[in-house]
Amino acid sequence: MTINNSTWFRRIITFGHPYKQSMQRKLYEDIADTCGCSPDRVYEIAHEAKCKSFADDSILSELKRMGIVKRG
């Protein structure tokens, strides 16, 4: 079975960015604009990724402020 280029590209886009399937995608994009990072990173932190820098801590505080996450 061969996959043409357009189908392959759509699969990469869909599976490569799980935040695009999220119902809170717009919030992730707004937080990414505010904090100066990618929406992917906001999605990862919202879904239990560890904070590794000060920027990640600011993302986590924005997520807490908006009520998306409750962890500390």
PyMOL Python script that loads the backbone (N, CA, C, O; Angstrom):
from pymol import cmd

cmd.read_pdbstr("""\
ATOM      1  N   MET A   1       0.843  -1.182   0.000  1.00  0.00           N
ATOM      2  CA  MET A   1       0.000   0.000   0.000  1.00  0.00           C
ATOM      3  C   MET A   1       0.888   1.244   0.000  1.00  0.00           C
ATOM      4  O   MET A   1       1.766   1.386   0.851  1.00  0.00           O
ATOM      5  N   THR A   2       0.662   2.116  -0.929  1.00  0.00           N
ATOM      6  CA  THR A   2       1.425   3.357  -0.987  1.00  0.00           C
ATOM      7  C   THR A   2       0.526   4.524  -0.594  1.00  0.00           C
ATOM      8  O   THR A   2      -0.682   4.514  -0.829  1.00  0.00           O
ATOM      9  N   ILE A   3       1.140   5.509  -0.001  1.00  0.00           N
ATOM     10  CA  ILE A   3       0.409   6.706   0.419  1.00  0.00           C
ATOM     11  C   ILE A   3       0.943   7.869  -0.397  1.00  0.00           C
ATOM     12  O   ILE A   3       2.149   8.115  -0.422  1.00  0.00           O
ATOM     13  N   ASN A   4       0.048   8.585  -1.064  1.00  0.00           N
ATOM     14  CA  ASN A   4       0.518   9.733  -1.829  1.00  0.00           C
ATOM     15  C   ASN A   4       0.945  10.857  -0.884  1.00  0.00           C
ATOM     16  O   ASN A   4       0.640  10.817   0.308  1.00  0.00           O
ATOM     17  N   ASN A   5       1.633  11.835  -1.404  1.00  0.00           N
ATOM     18  CA  ASN A   5       2.223  12.884  -0.568  1.00  0.00           C
ATOM     19  C   ASN A   5       1.202  13.698   0.207  1.00  0.00           C
ATOM     20  O   ASN A   5       1.451  14.044   1.361  1.00  0.00           O
ATOM     21  N   SER A   6       0.065  14.014  -0.390  1.00  0.00           N
ATOM     22  CA  SER A   6      -0.906  14.846   0.315  1.00  0.00           C
ATOM     23  C   SER A   6      -1.526  14.101   1.500  1.00  0.00           C
ATOM     24  O   SER A   6      -1.751  14.698   2.553  1.00  0.00           O
ATOM     25  N   THR A   7      -1.800  12.818   1.341  1.00  0.00           N
ATOM     26  CA  THR A   7      -2.340  12.032   2.451  1.00  0.00           C
ATOM     27  C   THR A   7      -1.317  11.920   3.559  1.00  0.00           C
ATOM     28  O   THR A   7      -1.656  12.057   4.734  1.00  0.00           O
ATOM     29  N   TRP A   8      -0.079  11.674   3.201  1.00  0.00           N
ATOM     30  CA  TRP A   8       1.000  11.570   4.188  1.00  0.00           C
ATOM     31  C   TRP A   8       1.135  12.871   4.968  1.00  0.00           C
ATOM     32  O   TRP A   8       1.274  12.856   6.191  1.00  0.00           O
ATOM     33  N   PHE A   9       1.092  14.004   4.255  1.00  0.00           N
ATOM     34  CA  PHE A   9       1.235  15.295   4.902  1.00  0.00           C
ATOM     35  C   PHE A   9       0.078  15.559   5.867  1.00  0.00           C
ATOM     36  O   PHE A   9       0.301  16.070   6.964  1.00  0.00           O
ATOM     37  N   ARG A  10      -1.144  15.224   5.479  1.00  0.00           N
ATOM     38  CA  ARG A  10      -2.290  15.411   6.371  1.00  0.00           C
ATOM     39  C   ARG A  10      -2.153  14.565   7.630  1.00  0.00           C
ATOM     40  O   ARG A  10      -2.505  15.013   8.721  1.00  0.00           O
ATOM     41  N   ARG A  11      -1.644  13.345   7.485  1.00  0.00           N
ATOM     42  CA  ARG A  11      -1.455  12.489   8.659  1.00  0.00           C
ATOM     43  C   ARG A  11      -0.401  13.066   9.588  1.00  0.00           C
ATOM     44  O   ARG A  11      -0.573  13.032  10.806  1.00  0.00           O
ATOM     45  N   ILE A  12       0.676  13.592   9.045  1.00  0.00           N
ATOM     46  CA  ILE A  12       1.719  14.195   9.867  1.00  0.00           C
ATOM     47  C   ILE A  12       1.161  15.405  10.620  1.00  0.00           C
ATOM     48  O   ILE A  12       1.421  15.566  11.812  1.00  0.00           O
ATOM     49  N   ILE A  13       0.405  16.244   9.937  1.00  0.00           N
ATOM     50  CA  ILE A  13      -0.161  17.434  10.572  1.00  0.00           C
ATOM     51  C   ILE A  13      -1.135  17.031  11.681  1.00  0.00           C
ATOM     52  O   ILE A  13      -1.101  17.614  12.765  1.00  0.00           O
ATOM     53  N   THR A  14      -1.994  16.055  11.433  1.00  0.00           N
ATOM     54  CA  THR A  14      -2.987  15.645  12.413  1.00  0.00           C
ATOM     55  C   THR A  14      -2.340  14.988  13.625  1.00  0.00           C
ATOM     56  O   THR A  14      -2.663  15.331  14.762  1.00  0.00           O
ATOM     57  N   PHE A  15      -1.427  14.044  13.390  1.00  0.00           N
ATOM     58  CA  PHE A  15      -0.828  13.313  14.495  1.00  0.00           C
ATOM     59  C   PHE A  15       0.332  14.068  15.126  1.00  0.00           C
ATOM     60  O   PHE A  15       0.680  13.807  16.278  1.00  0.00           O
ATOM     61  N   GLY A  16       0.930  14.987  14.403  1.00  0.00           N
ATOM     62  CA  GLY A  16       2.066  15.714  14.929  1.00  0.00           C
ATOM     63  C   GLY A  16       1.690  16.815  15.899  1.00  0.00           C
ATOM     64  O   GLY A  16       2.538  17.261  16.672  1.00  0.00           O
ATOM     65  N   HIS A  17       0.460  17.261  15.884  1.00  0.00           N
ATOM     66  CA  HIS A  17       0.026  18.365  16.738  1.00  0.00           C
ATOM     67  C   HIS A  17      -1.268  17.980  17.443  1.00  0.00           C
ATOM     68  O   HIS A  17      -2.352  18.336  16.981  1.00  0.00           O
ATOM     69  N   PRO A  18      -1.170  17.262  18.550  1.00  0.00           N
ATOM     70  CA  PRO A  18      -2.412  16.818  19.211  1.00  0.00           C
ATOM     71  C   PRO A  18      -3.261  17.957  19.746  1.00  0.00           C
ATOM     72  O   PRO A  18      -4.462  17.783  19.957  1.00  0.00           O
ATOM     73  N   TYR A  19      -2.654  19.134  19.973  1.00  0.00           N
ATOM     74  CA  TYR A  19      -3.469  20.245  20.465  1.00  0.00           C
ATOM     75  C   TYR A  19      -4.501  20.675  19.435  1.00  0.00           C
ATOM     76  O   TYR A  19      -5.513  21.274  19.800  1.00  0.00           O
ATOM     77  N   LYS A  20      -4.273  20.383  18.147  1.00  0.00           N
ATOM     78  CA  LYS A  20      -5.226  20.783  17.109  1.00  0.00           C
ATOM     79  C   LYS A  20      -6.533  20.024  17.211  1.00  0.00           C
ATOM     80  O   LYS A  20      -7.551  20.472  16.684  1.00  0.00           O
ATOM     81  N   GLN A  21      -6.522  18.870  17.887  1.00  0.00           N
ATOM     82  CA  GLN A  21      -7.749  18.103  18.056  1.00  0.00           C
ATOM     83  C   GLN A  21      -8.445  18.450  19.365  1.00  0.00           C
ATOM     84  O   GLN A  21      -9.548  17.967  19.622  1.00  0.00           O
ATOM     85  N   SER A  22      -7.824  19.271  20.189  1.00  0.00           N
ATOM     86  CA  SER A  22      -8.363  19.611  21.496  1.00  0.00           C
ATOM     87  C   SER A  22      -9.490  20.638  21.382  1.00  0.00           C
ATOM     88  O   SER A  22      -9.489  21.495  20.498  1.00  0.00           O
ATOM     89  N   MET A  23     -10.436  20.527  22.290  1.00  0.00           N
ATOM     90  CA  MET A  23     -11.522  21.504  22.330  1.00  0.00           C
ATOM     91  C   MET A  23     -11.036  22.836  22.888  1.00  0.00           C
ATOM     92  O   MET A  23     -11.695  23.858  22.697  1.00  0.00           O
ATOM     93  N   GLN A  24      -9.896  22.845  23.575  1.00  0.00           N
ATOM     94  CA  GLN A  24      -9.355  24.065  24.163  1.00  0.00           C
ATOM     95  C   GLN A  24      -8.221  24.640  23.318  1.00  0.00           C
ATOM     96  O   GLN A  24      -7.363  25.359  23.830  1.00  0.00           O
ATOM     97  N   ARG A  25      -8.221  24.327  22.044  1.00  0.00           N
ATOM     98  CA  ARG A  25      -7.147  24.754  21.147  1.00  0.00           C
ATOM     99  C   ARG A  25      -6.974  26.272  21.138  1.00  0.00           C
ATOM    100  O   ARG A  25      -5.846  26.764  21.173  1.00  0.00           O
ATOM    101  N   LYS A  26      -8.060  27.004  21.093  1.00  0.00           N
ATOM    102  CA  LYS A  26      -7.974  28.468  21.052  1.00  0.00           C
ATOM    103  C   LYS A  26      -7.318  29.011  22.327  1.00  0.00           C
ATOM    104  O   LYS A  26      -6.524  29.950  22.261  1.00  0.00           O
ATOM    105  N   LEU A  27      -7.642  28.430  23.475  1.00  0.00           N
ATOM    106  CA  LEU A  27      -7.010  28.855  24.726  1.00  0.00           C
ATOM    107  C   LEU A  27      -5.512  28.569  24.703  1.00  0.00           C
ATOM    108  O   LEU A  27      -4.715  29.401  25.136  1.00  0.00           O
ATOM    109  N   TYR A  28      -5.123  27.390  24.199  1.00  0.00           N
ATOM    110  CA  TYR A  28      -3.702  27.052  24.104  1.00  0.00           C
ATOM    111  C   TYR A  28      -2.966  28.040  23.196  1.00  0.00           C
ATOM    112  O   TYR A  28      -1.843  28.446  23.495  1.00  0.00           O
ATOM    113  N   GLU A  29      -3.600  28.419  22.095  1.00  0.00           N
ATOM    114  CA  GLU A  29      -2.973  29.372  21.179  1.00  0.00           C
ATOM    115  C   GLU A  29      -2.856  30.754  21.811  1.00  0.00           C
ATOM    116  O   GLU A  29      -1.852  31.439  21.617  1.00  0.00           O
ATOM    117  N   ASP A  30      -3.868  31.169  22.563  1.00  0.00           N
ATOM    118  CA  ASP A  30      -3.810  32.468  23.251  1.00  0.00           C
ATOM    119  C   ASP A  30      -2.702  32.491  24.303  1.00  0.00           C
ATOM    120  O   ASP A  30      -1.967  33.472  24.413  1.00  0.00           O
ATOM    121  N   ILE A  31      -2.585  31.421  25.068  1.00  0.00           N
ATOM    122  CA  ILE A  31      -1.528  31.340  26.081  1.00  0.00           C
ATOM    123  C   ILE A  31      -0.162  31.317  25.413  1.00  0.00           C
ATOM    124  O   ILE A  31       0.781  31.933  25.910  1.00  0.00           O
ATOM    125  N   ALA A  32      -0.046  30.611  24.290  1.00  0.00           N
ATOM    126  CA  ALA A  32       1.229  30.565  23.559  1.00  0.00           C
ATOM    127  C   ALA A  32       1.623  31.955  23.074  1.00  0.00           C
ATOM    128  O   ALA A  32       2.797  32.319  23.137  1.00  0.00           O
ATOM    129  N   ASP A  33       0.661  32.732  22.593  1.00  0.00           N
ATOM    130  CA  ASP A  33       0.957  34.107  22.168  1.00  0.00           C
ATOM    131  C   ASP A  33       1.396  34.964  23.344  1.00  0.00           C
ATOM    132  O   ASP A  33       2.324  35.765  23.227  1.00  0.00           O
ATOM    133  N   THR A  34       0.729  34.795  24.475  1.00  0.00           N
ATOM    134  CA  THR A  34       1.060  35.575  25.661  1.00  0.00           C
ATOM    135  C   THR A  34       2.453  35.246  26.186  1.00  0.00           C
ATOM    136  O   THR A  34       3.212  36.140  26.561  1.00  0.00           O
ATOM    137  N   CYS A  35       2.782  33.949  26.208  1.00  0.00           N
ATOM    138  CA  CYS A  35       4.046  33.504  26.813  1.00  0.00           C
ATOM    139  C   CYS A  35       5.189  33.399  25.811  1.00  0.00           C
ATOM    140  O   CYS A  35       6.329  33.168  26.213  1.00  0.00           O
ATOM    141  N   GLY A  36       4.920  33.561  24.528  1.00  0.00           N
ATOM    142  CA  GLY A  36       5.972  33.522  23.522  1.00  0.00           C
ATOM    143  C   GLY A  36       6.531  32.136  23.270  1.00  0.00           C
ATOM    144  O   GLY A  36       7.746  31.960  23.172  1.00  0.00           O
ATOM    145  N   CYS A  37       5.644  31.145  23.162  1.00  0.00           N
ATOM    146  CA  CYS A  37       6.078  29.778  22.892  1.00  0.00           C
ATOM    147  C   CYS A  37       5.112  29.155  21.888  1.00  0.00           C
ATOM    148  O   CYS A  37       4.238  29.836  21.351  1.00  0.00           O
ATOM    149  N   SER A  38       5.275  27.864  21.641  1.00  0.00           N
ATOM    150  CA  SER A  38       4.388  27.199  20.690  1.00  0.00           C
ATOM    151  C   SER A  38       3.169  26.626  21.411  1.00  0.00           C
ATOM    152  O   SER A  38       3.250  26.290  22.592  1.00  0.00           O
ATOM    153  N   PRO A  39       2.048  26.514  20.713  1.00  0.00           N
ATOM    154  CA  PRO A  39       0.864  25.895  21.321  1.00  0.00           C
ATOM    155  C   PRO A  39       1.112  24.443  21.711  1.00  0.00           C
ATOM    156  O   PRO A  39       0.494  23.932  22.645  1.00  0.00           O
ATOM    157  N   ASP A  40       2.023  23.774  20.988  1.00  0.00           N
ATOM    158  CA  ASP A  40       2.370  22.401  21.350  1.00  0.00           C
ATOM    159  C   ASP A  40       2.925  22.331  22.764  1.00  0.00           C
ATOM    160  O   ASP A  40       2.574  21.432  23.528  1.00  0.00           O
ATOM    161  N   ARG A  41       3.793  23.277  23.116  1.00  0.00           N
ATOM    162  CA  ARG A  41       4.393  23.286  24.454  1.00  0.00           C
ATOM    163  C   ARG A  41       3.332  23.554  25.519  1.00  0.00           C
ATOM    164  O   ARG A  41       3.374  22.957  26.595  1.00  0.00           O
ATOM    165  N   VAL A  42       2.393  24.436  25.236  1.00  0.00           N
ATOM    166  CA  VAL A  42       1.310  24.708  26.179  1.00  0.00           C
ATOM    167  C   VAL A  42       0.481  23.445  26.384  1.00  0.00           C
ATOM    168  O   VAL A  42       0.120  23.116  27.514  1.00  0.00           O
ATOM    169  N   TYR A  43       0.180  22.740  25.302  1.00  0.00           N
ATOM    170  CA  TYR A  43      -0.583  21.495  25.379  1.00  0.00           C
ATOM    171  C   TYR A  43       0.167  20.467  26.221  1.00  0.00           C
ATOM    172  O   TYR A  43      -0.434  19.798  27.062  1.00  0.00           O
ATOM    173  N   GLU A  44       1.478  20.336  26.000  1.00  0.00           N
ATOM    174  CA  GLU A  44       2.271  19.362  26.753  1.00  0.00           C
ATOM    175  C   GLU A  44       2.258  19.675  28.244  1.00  0.00           C
ATOM    176  O   GLU A  44       2.102  18.771  29.064  1.00  0.00           O
ATOM    177  N   ILE A  45       2.418  20.934  28.599  1.00  0.00           N
ATOM    178  CA  ILE A  45       2.418  21.310  30.011  1.00  0.00           C
ATOM    179  C   ILE A  45       1.038  21.105  30.619  1.00  0.00           C
ATOM    180  O   ILE A  45       0.928  20.692  31.773  1.00  0.00           O
ATOM    181  N   ALA A  46      -0.007  21.385  29.864  1.00  0.00           N
ATOM    182  CA  ALA A  46      -1.366  21.171  30.356  1.00  0.00           C
ATOM    183  C   ALA A  46      -1.647  19.690  30.578  1.00  0.00           C
ATOM    184  O   ALA A  46      -2.496  19.330  31.393  1.00  0.00           O
ATOM    185  N   HIS A  47      -0.937  18.839  29.858  1.00  0.00           N
ATOM    186  CA  HIS A  47      -1.147  17.398  29.966  1.00  0.00           C
ATOM    187  C   HIS A  47       0.028  16.718  30.661  1.00  0.00           C
ATOM    188  O   HIS A  47       0.518  15.683  30.211  1.00  0.00           O
ATOM    189  N   GLU A  48       0.473  17.321  31.773  1.00  0.00           N
ATOM    190  CA  GLU A  48       1.401  16.716  32.721  1.00  0.00           C
ATOM    191  C   GLU A  48       2.873  16.665  32.299  1.00  0.00           C
ATOM    192  O   GLU A  48       3.624  15.859  32.848  1.00  0.00           O
ATOM    193  N   ALA A  49       3.302  17.477  31.367  1.00  0.00           N
ATOM    194  CA  ALA A  49       4.740  17.566  31.086  1.00  0.00           C
ATOM    195  C   ALA A  49       5.402  18.361  32.208  1.00  0.00           C
ATOM    196  O   ALA A  49       4.774  19.230  32.813  1.00  0.00           O
ATOM    197  N   LYS A  50       6.671  18.063  32.483  1.00  0.00           N
ATOM    198  CA  LYS A  50       7.386  18.775  33.534  1.00  0.00           C
ATOM    199  C   LYS A  50       7.800  20.162  33.057  1.00  0.00           C
ATOM    200  O   LYS A  50       8.134  20.359  31.889  1.00  0.00           O
ATOM    201  N   CYS A  51       7.772  21.107  33.973  1.00  0.00           N
ATOM    202  CA  CYS A  51       8.244  22.462  33.685  1.00  0.00           C
ATOM    203  C   CYS A  51       9.760  22.467  33.830  1.00  0.00           C
ATOM    204  O   CYS A  51      10.287  22.104  34.881  1.00  0.00           O
ATOM    205  N   LYS A  52      10.458  22.876  32.779  1.00  0.00           N
ATOM    206  CA  LYS A  52      11.913  22.838  32.776  1.00  0.00           C
ATOM    207  C   LYS A  52      12.558  24.213  32.817  1.00  0.00           C
ATOM    208  O   LYS A  52      13.778  24.321  32.937  1.00  0.00           O
ATOM    209  N   SER A  53      11.760  25.254  32.719  1.00  0.00           N
ATOM    210  CA  SER A  53      12.340  26.595  32.682  1.00  0.00           C
ATOM    211  C   SER A  53      11.349  27.604  33.270  1.00  0.00           C
ATOM    212  O   SER A  53      10.208  27.276  33.595  1.00  0.00           O
ATOM    213  N   PHE A  54      11.828  28.827  33.392  1.00  0.00           N
ATOM    214  CA  PHE A  54      10.976  29.907  33.886  1.00  0.00           C
ATOM    215  C   PHE A  54       9.799  30.145  32.940  1.00  0.00           C
ATOM    216  O   PHE A  54       8.687  30.430  33.384  1.00  0.00           O
ATOM    217  N   ALA A  55      10.051  30.027  31.634  1.00  0.00           N
ATOM    218  CA  ALA A  55       8.973  30.212  30.653  1.00  0.00           C
ATOM    219  C   ALA A  55       7.882  29.156  30.844  1.00  0.00           C
ATOM    220  O   ALA A  55       6.692  29.453  30.734  1.00  0.00           O
ATOM    221  N   ASP A  56       8.303  27.917  31.131  1.00  0.00           N
ATOM    222  CA  ASP A  56       7.320  26.863  31.377  1.00  0.00           C
ATOM    223  C   ASP A  56       6.508  27.155  32.633  1.00  0.00           C
ATOM    224  O   ASP A  56       5.311  26.870  32.684  1.00  0.00           O
ATOM    225  N   ASP A  57       7.158  27.723  33.643  1.00  0.00           N
ATOM    226  CA  ASP A  57       6.436  28.096  34.861  1.00  0.00           C
ATOM    227  C   ASP A  57       5.396  29.182  34.574  1.00  0.00           C
ATOM    228  O   ASP A  57       4.310  29.172  35.154  1.00  0.00           O
ATOM    229  N   SER A  58       5.726  30.109  33.687  1.00  0.00           N
ATOM    230  CA  SER A  58       4.751  31.151  33.355  1.00  0.00           C
ATOM    231  C   SER A  58       3.573  30.562  32.577  1.00  0.00           C
ATOM    232  O   SER A  58       2.436  31.006  32.735  1.00  0.00           O
ATOM    233  N   ILE A  59       3.848  29.568  31.742  1.00  0.00           N
ATOM    234  CA  ILE A  59       2.763  28.882  31.024  1.00  0.00           C
ATOM    235  C   ILE A  59       1.859  28.182  32.024  1.00  0.00           C
ATOM    236  O   ILE A  59       0.635  28.271  31.935  1.00  0.00           O
ATOM    237  N   LEU A  60       2.471  27.481  32.983  1.00  0.00           N
ATOM    238  CA  LEU A  60       1.689  26.764  33.991  1.00  0.00           C
ATOM    239  C   LEU A  60       0.847  27.725  34.828  1.00  0.00           C
ATOM    240  O   LEU A  60      -0.299  27.420  35.159  1.00  0.00           O
ATOM    241  N   SER A  61       1.404  28.873  35.168  1.00  0.00           N
ATOM    242  CA  SER A  61       0.627  29.836  35.959  1.00  0.00           C
ATOM    243  C   SER A  61      -0.555  30.386  35.155  1.00  0.00           C
ATOM    244  O   SER A  61      -1.626  30.625  35.713  1.00  0.00           O
ATOM    245  N   GLU A  62      -0.366  30.587  33.850  1.00  0.00           N
ATOM    246  CA  GLU A  62      -1.491  31.026  33.002  1.00  0.00           C
ATOM    247  C   GLU A  62      -2.562  29.942  32.916  1.00  0.00           C
ATOM    248  O   GLU A  62      -3.757  30.237  32.958  1.00  0.00           O
ATOM    249  N   LEU A  63      -2.128  28.683  32.794  1.00  0.00           N
ATOM    250  CA  LEU A  63      -3.088  27.580  32.741  1.00  0.00           C
ATOM    251  C   LEU A  63      -3.872  27.484  34.048  1.00  0.00           C
ATOM    252  O   LEU A  63      -5.074  27.220  34.036  1.00  0.00           O
ATOM    253  N   LYS A  64      -3.198  27.698  35.161  1.00  0.00           N
ATOM    254  CA  LYS A  64      -3.881  27.683  36.461  1.00  0.00           C
ATOM    255  C   LYS A  64      -4.828  28.851  36.599  1.00  0.00           C
ATOM    256  O   LYS A  64      -5.937  28.700  37.110  1.00  0.00           O
ATOM    257  N   ARG A  65      -4.396  30.026  36.143  1.00  0.00           N
ATOM    258  CA  ARG A  65      -5.231  31.229  36.237  1.00  0.00           C
ATOM    259  C   ARG A  65      -6.521  31.066  35.441  1.00  0.00           C
ATOM    260  O   ARG A  65      -7.577  31.537  35.863  1.00  0.00           O
ATOM    261  N   MET A  66      -6.436  30.401  34.290  1.00  0.00           N
ATOM    262  CA  MET A  66      -7.621  30.197  33.453  1.00  0.00           C
ATOM    263  C   MET A  66      -8.457  28.997  33.908  1.00  0.00           C
ATOM    264  O   MET A  66      -9.545  28.761  33.383  1.00  0.00           O
ATOM    265  N   GLY A  67      -7.948  28.244  34.881  1.00  0.00           N
ATOM    266  CA  GLY A  67      -8.700  27.111  35.400  1.00  0.00           C
ATOM    267  C   GLY A  67      -8.598  25.854  34.569  1.00  0.00           C
ATOM    268  O   GLY A  67      -9.420  24.950  34.716  1.00  0.00           O
ATOM    269  N   ILE A  68      -7.603  25.776  33.695  1.00  0.00           N
ATOM    270  CA  ILE A  68      -7.439  24.608  32.846  1.00  0.00           C
ATOM    271  C   ILE A  68      -6.776  23.472  33.621  1.00  0.00           C
ATOM    272  O   ILE A  68      -7.163  22.312  33.476  1.00  0.00           O
ATOM    273  N   VAL A  69      -5.772  23.803  34.450  1.00  0.00           N
ATOM    274  CA  VAL A  69      -5.119  22.811  35.297  1.00  0.00           C
ATOM    275  C   VAL A  69      -5.202  23.248  36.750  1.00  0.00           C
ATOM    276  O   VAL A  69      -5.364  24.430  37.053  1.00  0.00           O
ATOM    277  N   LYS A  70      -5.087  22.271  37.642  1.00  0.00           N
ATOM    278  CA  LYS A  70      -5.155  22.566  39.056  1.00  0.00           C
ATOM    279  C   LYS A  70      -3.892  22.141  39.790  1.00  0.00           C
ATOM    280  O   LYS A  70      -3.755  22.413  40.983  1.00  0.00           O
ATOM    281  N   ARG A  71      -2.971  21.483  39.106  1.00  0.00           N
ATOM    282  CA  ARG A  71      -1.752  20.991  39.783  1.00  0.00           C
ATOM    283  C   ARG A  71      -0.801  22.127  40.087  1.00  0.00           C
ATOM    284  O   ARG A  71      -0.929  23.221  39.537  1.00  0.00           O
ATOM    285  N   GLY A  72       0.157  21.865  40.968  1.00  0.00           N
ATOM    286  CA  GLY A  72       1.105  22.899  41.355  1.00  0.00           C
ATOM    287  C   GLY A  72       2.432  22.613  40.926  1.00  0.00           C
ATOM    288  O   GLY A  72       3.345  23.398  41.181  1.00  0.00           O
TER     289      GLY A  72
END
""", "prot")
cmd.dss("prot")
cmd.show_as("cartoon", "prot")
cmd.util.cbc("prot")
cmd.orient("prot")
